[in-house]
Structure formats: C-alpha cells, structure tokens
Amino acid sequence: MQQPDGAPIEIDLSRPSAARVYDYFLGGAHNFEVDRQLADQIAAMTPNLPATMRAGREFLRRAVRVLLDAGIDQFLDIGSGIPTVGNVHEVAQATNPQARVVYVDIDPVAVAHSRELLAGNESTGVIHADLRDPQRILAETRALHLLDFDRPLGILLAGVVHFVPDADRPGDILATLRAAAAPGSHLVISHSTFEDQPQEMLDAQRLSARTSTEITLRSRDEITSFFGDWTILEPGVVHMELWRPDSPSDVAADAQRFGAFGAVARNDDVAG
C-alpha cells in the first residue's frame, strides 16, 4: 500500500528523513516537502554539503565501474540509503544485466522506501541492519541467496564508516567483512577526514556531534588501515575527486574541499 503522495504506508511524512534529504541533495525524486525544507536549511548553514554528497556519489559510481571491469558482478552496499538516482544496481546492470546487489541500511525509512522502489527487481535485495553488527549483515545476506560468498564480491562502504565511533571498533568490523569475502573481492570506502581541511569546515562537520549520527573524522592512515592487508589500487587513498576521474576537467584545484578520502582495495589472497 502507498500513501497518496507515493510513500510507503508505514512512513510518517510529518517528519523529515535523513535518507530522503540525501536523496534530494543528489537530485533524486524520492523526497517530500518536509525533507526539502530541512535540506534547504542545512544547505544554508553548510553550503558545500550538497556538492560533497554529489562528489561522494560520483566516486561510488566510478568505483563500481572499476569493479565491473574487474569482473565483479555482485555487490553488498552497506549504508546505502535510498537507492536514488545513479544507484549501484542501475550502474552495475547497465554494464552487466545479470549483476546482483544487496542494499543494507540502518534507517527504517530508507529501508521501507528501498523495498517499495525495488519491488519486482529479483536481482536486488534490501536488509535492515547496522554496520556495527557485521555478522548479522552477512547472515541475512546469505539468507537472501542473491550473493555467492564463494565468488568475488564488491563490498561498498561509501560514506558510512565515519558514523562508527572508535569505541565500536570499526577496524574489527571491517576485518569481519573482509574475512567473509573470497579472493578477488574488492572493498570500496569513502570516509570523512580532518586532513587538509580549513577550520570552518571542521567546525561544521563537528556540529554532527549534536545529532544521533555523529561523524568521526579520521586521518588518511586510519582510513588506510580499514583495508587491512588487501591491495589498495592506484591512486591509493586520495581525496574523492582525485580517485580515477573520468576527465581531468572534473578535478578542481581544491579537490580537498569535500573533506573525504576514497579508495578501493582488492583481496589478493590465493584461494585454498
């Protein structure tokens, strides 16, 4: 069932949703007036935020295409939000119609919208789970019978690990996910950083401490450690715009302005 304006019946449209605000910033259509009002307030306070979100989505698209070129045809997208414009399954299936994607998010609003949007797409699945419980994510993903963990897998963590505080041991979480992936698998991470950032940007990012989704800014070395002993692909852990841009003209002189690093790594362990 749907509400008159196209939202799943269980969604409260009197309250804005972080997932739908993100969708709005990305140019998606799965948002409502209450979300757009909040988005406009946020953009007035932090004018660079919408562009940062779009840069993160562009990084993810480029990374998915690199994984497809490497033969990856199955993806586990954790912290996916609403599968909005240019989402993973659209990018992947445009190249390989057989590609399969499992989306995972902690936000029940994002999950409800995702299930509504993806109904009838047998190559996708949606899980309501927290990155901090990787064993549950792995178990529920296996239960869907969409992804084969004996084959190379793309694990996507775009703009989500920075929501895991140090106290929740993000390194151990990433190690659990890496351990479940077959040789040839790839790991994609984008993560906010304090490096190369002006003080006003750091102050704006630290406003997140007042919300339920506080961001932990980390160094390049800390973010690099999340890849473990996997082989980090060129050009390494770099500001998102610098990671394999489609064209040199896509890279601004101040590529560090988005305040996030991105990278992709490959599991080069020998099977058996």
C-alpha positions as CSV (number, residue, x, y, z in Angstrom):
1,M,0.0,0.0,0.0
2,Q,1.0,3.6,-0.6
3,Q,0.1,7.0,0.8
4,P,-1.4,9.4,-1.7
5,D,1.9,11.0,-2.5
6,G,3.7,7.8,-3.2
7,A,5.3,6.9,0.1
8,P,5.1,3.5,1.8
9,I,2.1,3.5,4.1
10,E,4.3,3.0,7.2
11,I,6.3,6.2,6.6
12,D,5.5,9.3,8.7
13,L,5.5,12.2,6.2
14,S,5.2,14.7,9.0
15,R,8.9,14.2,9.9
16,P,11.9,14.7,7.6
17,S,14.1,11.8,6.9
18,A,17.9,11.9,6.6
19,A,17.8,9.4,3.8
20,R,15.3,11.5,1.8
21,V,17.3,14.7,2.4
22,Y,20.3,12.9,1.0
23,D,18.1,11.8,-2.0
24,Y,17.1,15.4,-2.5
25,F,20.7,16.6,-2.5
26,L,21.6,14.0,-5.1
27,G,18.8,15.1,-7.4
28,G,16.5,12.2,-6.7
29,A,12.7,12.1,-6.8
30,H,12.1,10.2,-3.5
31,N,11.7,13.1,-1.2
32,F,8.9,15.3,0.1
33,E,8.3,18.9,1.1
34,V,9.2,18.3,4.7
35,D,12.6,16.9,3.5
36,R,13.3,19.7,1.1
37,Q,12.6,22.3,3.8
38,L,15.2,20.7,6.1
39,A,17.7,20.3,3.2
40,D,17.4,24.0,2.4
41,Q,18.1,24.9,6.0
42,I,21.2,22.5,6.1
43,A,22.5,23.9,2.8
44,A,22.2,27.5,4.1
45,M,24.4,26.5,7.1
46,T,26.9,24.4,5.2
47,P,26.8,25.4,1.5
48,N,29.4,22.9,0.5
49,L,27.5,19.9,1.8
50,P,25.3,19.2,-1.2
51,A,28.3,19.2,-3.5
52,T,30.2,17.0,-1.1
53,M,27.3,14.4,-1.2
54,R,27.3,14.5,-5.0
55,A,31.1,14.1,-5.1
56,G,30.7,11.0,-2.9
57,R,28.1,9.5,-5.2
58,E,30.3,10.2,-8.3
59,F,33.2,8.4,-6.5
60,L,31.0,5.4,-5.8
61,R,29.8,5.3,-9.5
62,R,33.4,5.3,-10.7
63,A,34.4,2.7,-8.2
64,V,31.5,0.4,-9.2
65,R,32.5,0.7,-12.9
66,V,36.1,-0.3,-12.0
67,L,34.8,-3.3,-10.1
68,L,32.7,-4.3,-13.1
69,D,35.7,-4.0,-15.4
70,A,37.5,-6.4,-12.9
71,G,34.7,-9.0,-13.4
72,I,32.7,-8.3,-10.2
73,D,29.0,-9.0,-10.8
74,Q,27.7,-8.9,-7.2
75,F,27.7,-6.1,-4.7
76,L,27.0,-5.7,-1.0
77,D,26.2,-2.0,-0.4
78,I,26.2,-1.2,3.3
79,G,24.8,2.2,4.3
80,S,23.1,2.6,1.0
81,G,20.3,4.9,2.0
82,I,17.5,5.1,-0.6
83,P,18.6,3.7,-4.0
84,T,18.4,7.1,-5.6
85,V,19.4,8.4,-9.0
86,G,22.6,6.7,-10.2
87,N,22.3,3.9,-7.7
88,V,24.5,0.8,-7.6
89,H,22.2,-1.6,-9.3
90,E,21.5,0.8,-12.1
91,V,25.2,1.5,-12.7
92,A,26.0,-2.2,-12.5
93,Q,23.2,-3.6,-14.5
94,A,23.8,-1.1,-17.3
95,T,27.1,-2.9,-17.9
96,N,26.0,-6.4,-16.7
97,P,22.3,-7.1,-16.7
98,Q,23.0,-10.1,-14.5
99,A,24.6,-8.1,-11.7
100,R,23.1,-8.6,-8.3
101,V,23.0,-6.1,-5.4
102,V,22.1,-6.3,-1.7
103,Y,21.4,-3.0,-0.1
104,V,21.8,-2.6,3.7
105,D,20.8,0.4,5.8
106,I,20.1,1.1,9.5
107,D,17.4,3.7,8.7
108,P,14.0,2.1,8.7
109,V,12.7,5.0,6.4
110,A,15.4,4.2,3.9
111,V,14.7,0.5,4.0
112,A,10.9,1.0,3.6
113,H,11.4,3.2,0.6
114,S,14.0,0.9,-0.9
115,R,11.8,-2.1,-0.6
116,E,9.0,-0.2,-2.3
117,L,11.2,1.0,-5.1
118,L,12.9,-2.3,-5.7
119,A,9.8,-4.5,-5.6
120,G,9.8,-6.8,-8.5
121,N,13.6,-6.5,-9.1
122,E,14.7,-10.1,-8.5
123,S,18.4,-9.1,-8.8
124,T,18.3,-6.8,-5.7
125,G,17.6,-7.3,-2.0
126,V,17.2,-5.0,1.0
127,I,18.3,-5.6,4.6
128,H,17.6,-3.5,7.6
129,A,20.8,-3.8,9.7
130,D,23.5,-1.9,11.4
131,L,27.1,-1.9,10.2
132,R,28.1,-2.4,13.8
133,D,26.7,-5.9,13.5
134,P,28.5,-7.3,10.6
135,Q,27.7,-10.9,11.4
136,R,24.0,-10.2,11.2
137,I,24.6,-8.4,7.8
138,L,26.5,-11.4,6.5
139,A,23.9,-13.9,7.8
140,E,20.9,-12.1,6.4
141,T,22.7,-11.5,3.1
142,R,23.4,-15.2,2.8
143,A,19.7,-16.0,3.6
144,L,18.6,-13.9,0.6
145,H,20.5,-16.3,-1.7
146,L,21.4,-13.5,-4.0
147,L,25.1,-13.2,-3.4
148,D,27.6,-16.1,-3.6
149,F,30.4,-15.6,-1.0
150,D,32.5,-18.2,-2.6
151,R,32.9,-15.9,-5.6
152,P,34.5,-12.4,-5.8
153,L,32.3,-9.7,-4.2
154,G,32.2,-5.9,-4.1
155,I,31.8,-4.6,-0.6
156,L,30.7,-1.0,-0.7
157,L,31.1,1.3,2.3
158,A,30.5,4.8,0.8
159,G,30.2,7.5,3.5
160,V,29.2,5.2,6.3
161,V,32.3,4.1,8.4
162,H,32.7,7.6,9.7
163,F,29.4,7.1,11.6
164,V,31.0,4.3,13.6
165,P,32.9,5.7,16.7
166,D,36.2,4.4,17.7
167,A,34.5,2.8,20.8
168,D,32.6,0.4,18.5
169,R,35.9,-0.8,17.0
170,P,35.4,-0.1,13.3
171,G,38.7,-1.9,12.5
172,D,37.2,-5.2,13.8
173,I,34.0,-4.6,11.9
174,L,35.9,-4.2,8.6
175,A,38.1,-7.2,9.4
176,T,34.9,-9.4,9.8
177,L,33.6,-8.2,6.4
178,R,37.0,-8.8,4.7
179,A,37.3,-12.3,6.2
180,A,33.9,-13.3,4.6
181,A,35.0,-12.2,1.1
182,A,36.5,-14.6,-1.4
183,P,39.8,-13.9,-3.2
184,G,39.4,-11.4,-5.9
185,S,36.8,-9.4,-3.9
186,H,37.1,-5.6,-3.7
187,L,36.4,-3.2,-0.9
188,V,35.3,0.4,-1.6
189,I,35.4,3.0,1.2
190,S,34.9,6.8,1.3
191,H,35.3,8.4,4.7
192,S,35.4,12.0,6.1
193,T,38.7,13.4,7.2
194,F,40.1,16.3,9.2
195,E,43.2,16.4,7.0
196,D,43.7,19.3,4.6
197,Q,40.5,21.0,5.9
198,P,40.0,24.6,6.9
199,Q,38.8,25.3,10.4
200,E,35.3,26.4,9.3
201,M,34.8,23.0,7.6
202,L,35.9,21.2,10.7
203,D,33.6,23.2,12.8
204,A,30.7,22.5,10.5
205,Q,31.4,18.7,10.5
206,R,31.6,18.7,14.3
207,L,28.1,20.0,14.5
208,S,27.2,16.4,13.8
209,A,28.1,15.7,17.5
210,R,24.7,17.3,18.3
211,T,22.8,14.7,16.3
212,S,22.2,11.0,16.6
213,T,24.6,10.5,13.6
214,E,27.8,11.9,14.9
215,I,30.7,11.8,12.4
216,T,34.2,10.6,13.5
217,L,36.8,12.4,11.3
218,R,39.8,10.2,10.7
219,S,43.3,10.5,9.2
220,R,44.4,9.0,5.9
221,D,46.5,6.5,7.9
222,E,43.4,5.4,9.9
223,I,41.3,5.1,6.8
224,T,44.0,3.1,5.1
225,S,44.1,0.7,8.0
226,F,40.4,-0.3,7.3
227,F,41.6,-2.1,4.1
228,G,43.8,-4.5,6.2
229,D,46.3,-6.4,4.0
230,W,44.3,-6.1,0.8
231,T,46.0,-4.5,-2.1
232,I,45.0,-0.8,-2.5
233,L,44.5,0.1,-6.1
234,E,46.0,3.2,-7.7
235,P,45.9,6.0,-7.0
236,G,45.7,5.0,-3.4
237,V,43.8,6.7,-0.6
238,V,43.1,10.1,-2.0
239,H,40.6,12.9,-1.9
240,M,37.5,11.6,-3.7
241,E,37.7,13.8,-6.8
242,L,41.3,12.6,-7.4
243,W,40.2,8.9,-7.5
244,R,40.2,8.0,-11.2
245,P,38.3,11.0,-12.5
246,D,36.5,10.5,-15.8
247,S,38.3,13.6,-17.1
248,P,41.0,15.9,-15.8
249,S,38.4,18.7,-16.1
250,D,36.4,17.0,-13.4
251,V,39.1,17.7,-10.8
252,A,39.1,21.2,-9.2
253,A,42.2,22.9,-8.0
254,D,40.8,22.5,-4.4
255,A,39.9,18.8,-4.6
256,Q,40.4,18.5,-0.9
257,R,37.3,20.8,-0.3
258,F,35.0,17.9,0.1
259,G,36.8,16.7,3.2
260,A,36.7,13.0,2.4
261,F,39.1,10.3,1.1
262,G,38.2,7.5,-1.2
263,A,39.9,4.3,-2.1
264,V,39.4,0.7,-3.5
265,A,41.3,-2.4,-2.5
266,R,41.4,-6.0,-3.8
267,N,41.7,-9.3,-1.9
268,D,44.8,-10.9,-3.5
269,D,44.8,-13.9,-1.2
270,V,45.2,-17.2,-3.0
271,A,42.2,-19.5,-2.7
272,G,42.7,-22.8,-0.9
